[in-house]
Amino acid sequence: MTTTRLNNLALNYCNRYVVSAKKLSEYLLRRIHLEEKDTEKQEILTEAVHKITNKMIQIGMVNDYEAASSKLRFNLRSGYAPATAASFAANRARVDIDLVENILPEVLQEMFPNPDDDGVNEDIEHVLLARIALKRRRRGPFRPGGRSMKSDKQDIGWLQRRGYTFAVIRKALRLDDDSISESGV
């Protein structure tokens, strides 16, 4: 492997995906480890990874903010609660969690625009996200075959695994206080 090949790999990877600097570096290091057996060449190429990554940042091919935003939006559309979506996005994009948490209010504001209010009520926001997730997966009140106690318990568990609190789940599924209790799950 040569540095030219490494540059080409980086360029192709950045053209295909929205990546962060750390994600690109990890990819290039993995490719070096897989393709190059000579330890001296591995060391030389490993030193070149930092230069290549910086070069990609300078020309705008690598952007931590865009990578984090992309992963965050994907996770929110997939039905995860905002805090869980932020954590997964930071992990998958290989960026700092603080960056993703700074992006989160902006993304939620775009998803739930409210011109009359400066911020969206956090509880309503979470309930809406949970309802969207239920609708996409045809769960809860959107089940084509109807709801039962068993399906409600399954849906509660599904939403809990996505990071929603029981209070939000109860509102999203429109459960009565008498129909199911938190201890009955």
C-alpha positions as a printed NumPy array, in Angstrom:
array([[  0.   ,   0.   ,   0.   ],
       [  1.178,   3.501,  -0.779],
       [  0.19 ,   6.933,   0.464],
       [ -1.427,   7.552,  -2.929],
       [ -3.63 ,   4.503,  -2.409],
       [ -4.41 ,   5.729,   1.099],
       [ -5.384,   9.151,  -0.298],
       [ -7.652,   7.481,  -2.846],
       [ -9.275,   5.334,  -0.16 ],
       [ -9.927,   8.442,   1.953],
       [-11.342,  10.364,  -0.986],
       [-13.652,   7.528,  -2.021],
       [-14.811,   6.995,   1.561],
       [-15.568,  10.7  ,   2.011],
       [-17.422,  10.83 ,  -1.302],
       [-19.595,   7.915,  -0.276],
       [-20.35 ,   8.804,   3.358],
       [-20.722,  11.832,   5.605],
       [-17.857,  11.219,   8.015],
       [-16.132,  12.755,  10.982],
       [-12.37 ,  13.059,  11.343],
       [-12.132,  10.232,  13.857],
       [-14.306,   7.935,  11.748],
       [-12.106,   8.526,   8.681],
       [ -8.946,   7.936,  10.707],
       [-10.324,   4.672,  12.112],
       [-11.294,   3.519,   8.634],
       [ -7.87 ,   4.271,   7.176],
       [ -6.044,   2.64 ,  10.095],
       [ -8.2  ,  -0.467,   9.729],
       [ -7.408,  -0.641,   6.004],
       [ -3.674,  -0.264,   6.684],
       [ -3.809,  -3.042,   9.248],
       [ -5.68 ,  -5.347,   6.846],
       [ -3.686,  -4.659,   3.694],
       [ -0.126,  -3.987,   4.849],
       [  1.861,  -6.719,   6.599],
       [  5.228,  -4.929,   6.767],
       [  5.435,  -3.15 ,  10.142],
       [  7.76 ,  -0.405,   8.869],
       [  5.32 ,   0.494,   6.077],
       [  2.448,   0.326,   8.576],
       [  4.186,   2.93 ,  10.755],
       [  4.836,   5.227,   7.787],
       [  1.24 ,   4.937,   6.586],
       [ -0.107,   5.41 ,  10.105],
       [  1.758,   8.728,  10.322],
       [  0.273,   9.735,   6.962],
       [ -3.298,   9.141,   8.207],
       [ -3.259,  12.302,  10.334],
       [ -2.064,  14.405,   7.377],
       [ -4.666,  12.904,   5.06 ],
       [ -7.441,  13.481,   7.582],
       [ -6.402,  17.12 ,   8.045],
       [ -6.277,  17.555,   4.282],
       [ -9.818,  16.175,   3.958],
       [-11.008,  18.554,   6.681],
       [ -9.423,  21.529,   4.896],
       [-11.096,  20.755,   1.575],
       [-14.452,  20.205,   3.294],
       [-14.793,  16.462,   2.759],
       [-14.795,  15.713,   6.511],
       [-17.114,  17.545,   8.88 ],
       [-17.809,  16.413,  12.445],
       [-20.906,  18.618,  12.743],
       [-22.524,  17.219,   9.573],
       [-21.671,  13.641,  10.506],
       [-23.181,  14.052,  13.98 ],
       [-26.267,  15.797,  12.611],
       [-26.814,  13.068,  10.018],
       [-26.584,  10.249,  12.564],
       [-28.79 ,  12.136,  15.032],
       [-31.529,  12.705,  12.457],
       [-31.38 ,   9.054,  11.402],
       [-31.74 ,   7.856,  14.998],
       [-34.644,  10.214,  15.703],
       [-36.44 ,   9.049,  12.535],
       [-35.792,   5.452,  13.63 ],
       [-37.858,   6.062,  16.742],
       [-35.297,   6.607,  19.48 ],
       [-35.863,   9.033,  22.333],
       [-33.784,  12.225,  22.003],
       [-31.254,  11.349,  24.723],
       [-30.786,   7.83 ,  23.372],
       [-30.583,   9.099,  19.793],
       [-27.881,  11.6  ,  20.804],
       [-25.847,   8.92 ,  22.546],
       [-26.067,   6.526,  19.599],
       [-25.263,   9.329,  17.142],
       [-22.134,  10.323,  19.041],
       [-21.001,   6.722,  19.133],
       [-21.705,   5.955,  15.473],
       [-20.266,   9.228,  14.15 ],
       [-17.271,   9.005,  16.502],
       [-17.747,  12.536,  17.803],
       [-17.98 ,  14.035,  21.275],
       [-21.412,  13.697,  22.937],
       [-21.358,  17.435,  23.738],
       [-21.38 ,  18.254,  20.023],
       [-24.438,  16.072,  19.453],
       [-26.234,  17.485,  22.493],
       [-25.623,  20.994,  21.125],
       [-27.159,  19.974,  17.787],
       [-30.186,  18.256,  19.368],
       [-32.322,  21.367,  20.124],
       [-31.805,  22.656,  16.593],
       [-32.829,  19.317,  15.06 ],
       [-35.89 ,  19.017,  17.302],
       [-36.887,  22.585,  16.445],
       [-36.713,  21.688,  12.754],
       [-38.805,  18.568,  13.341],
       [-41.417,  20.418,  15.421],
       [-41.529,  24.047,  14.316],
       [-43.626,  26.235,  16.565],
       [-43.535,  29.903,  15.5  ],
       [-45.548,  31.097,  18.526],
       [-43.188,  29.654,  21.109],
       [-39.421,  29.968,  21.564],
       [-39.06 ,  26.303,  22.496],
       [-41.152,  23.216,  22.15 ],
       [-42.495,  21.641,  25.307],
       [-40.109,  18.754,  25.94 ],
       [-42.855,  16.348,  27.049],
       [-44.988,  17.001,  23.954],
       [-41.896,  16.633,  21.793],
       [-41.095,  13.208,  23.266],
       [-44.694,  12.034,  22.95 ],
       [-44.794,  13.123,  19.317],
       [-41.536,  11.304,  18.591],
       [-42.882,   8.164,  20.27 ],
       [-46.138,   8.402,  18.272],
       [-44.186,   8.81 ,  15.042],
       [-42.124,   5.73 ,  15.905],
       [-45.271,   3.749,  16.701],
       [-46.884,   4.796,  13.433],
       [-43.832,   3.892,  11.344],
       [-43.609,   0.447,  12.919],
       [-47.384,  -0.076,  12.949],
       [-47.506,  -0.531,  16.684],
       [-49.805,   0.692,  19.418],
       [-52.915,   2.441,  18.09 ],
       [-51.597,   1.975,  14.552],
       [-51.658,  -1.843,  14.639],
       [-53.669,  -3.12 ,  11.673],
       [-55.   ,  -6.066,  13.711],
       [-56.046,  -4.005,  16.701],
       [-54.629,  -3.71 ,  20.192],
       [-54.639,  -6.117,  23.1  ],
       [-53.117,  -6.143,  26.56 ],
       [-50.307,  -8.356,  25.251],
       [-49.537,  -6.084,  22.286],
       [-49.61 ,  -3.018,  24.555],
       [-47.05 ,  -4.642,  26.851],
       [-44.867,  -5.476,  23.852],
       [-45.142,  -1.9  ,  22.599],
       [-44.296,  -0.525,  26.035],
       [-41.177,  -2.677,  26.143],
       [-40.262,  -1.651,  22.594],
       [-40.517,   2.049,  23.467],
       [-38.624,   1.578,  26.73 ],
       [-35.753,  -0.03 ,  24.835],
       [-35.716,   3.079,  22.648],
       [-35.197,   5.269,  25.723],
       [-38.659,   6.676,  26.445],
       [-39.925,   7.106,  29.995],
       [-43.07 ,   5.368,  31.15 ],
       [-44.946,   8.683,  31.454],
       [-44.207,   9.482,  27.813],
       [-45.083,   5.939,  26.743],
       [-48.411,   6.125,  28.554],
       [-49.288,   9.35 ,  26.731],
       [-48.066,   8.08 ,  23.365],
       [-50.089,   4.868,  23.632],
       [-52.982,   6.789,  25.212],
       [-53.241,   4.349,  28.083],
       [-55.61 ,   4.931,  30.975],
       [-54.222,   4.817,  34.466],
       [-56.452,   1.806,  35.124],
       [-55.611,  -0.142,  31.975],
       [-51.979,  -0.899,  32.81 ],
       [-49.609,   0.019,  35.582],
       [-45.899,   0.574,  35.532],
       [-45.364,  -2.41 ,  37.801],
       [-47.39 ,  -4.651,  35.488],
       [-44.908,  -4.364,  32.637]])
